[in-house]
Amino acid sequence: LLAAATIGIFSKESGVVVMAAIFLYDMAYCRGTPGRIRVLGYLAAGLPIAVFLWVRSTVIAGLPAAMIPFTDNPLVGADFWTANLTAVKVLGKYLWLLVWPANLSSDYSYHQIPLFAWRWGAWEDWKAIVSLAVYAGAGVWAVFCYRRSKPVFFCVAFFFAALAPTANLAMPIGTIMAERFLYVPAIGFAGCLAWAGWR
């Protein structure tokens, strides 16, 4: 686990999701496991992450603050609600790409995804509302499945955890949308499909 976490986090920052995966797996399947064994697992996964964050902060400390260009991520120039509702719409686009990946793009920069414009007659704005409802439903479904279907709980929760760092909700990142951000969350999505097929 130590070696896998080290390779993962130093290859790509999204490797930090390993901590969420371990925590969610423990919640779903290992409630009776002795705490000492679980702590060793968290230490093995957490040590390389702590080293990576220390190295990263040391390197970045000597550099000027990086500015996110508006053309790469228009959310940086939007107000709080517009930015977050647009980010939710992007989350819906991610989910739709997993269901039907017909229209792929290597570039989602400026104006490829219109900002939420508060026009209730516009389908672009309704996409954000539909996306919010779908994700809220998925969250409720995961909680409902916690005692009834551990695989569903784990896969849905993992999907959320893997998508969170690039969701532009907690803080804006360098791009409004990129299909590569779906690589890790797609594991949770595929797990749900496998469960549905098995059922």
Salt bridges, closest charged atoms under 4 A:
ASP26 OD2 - ARG38 NE 3.50
GLU124 OE1 - LYS89 NZ 2.94
GLU124 OE2 - LYS127 NZ 2.85
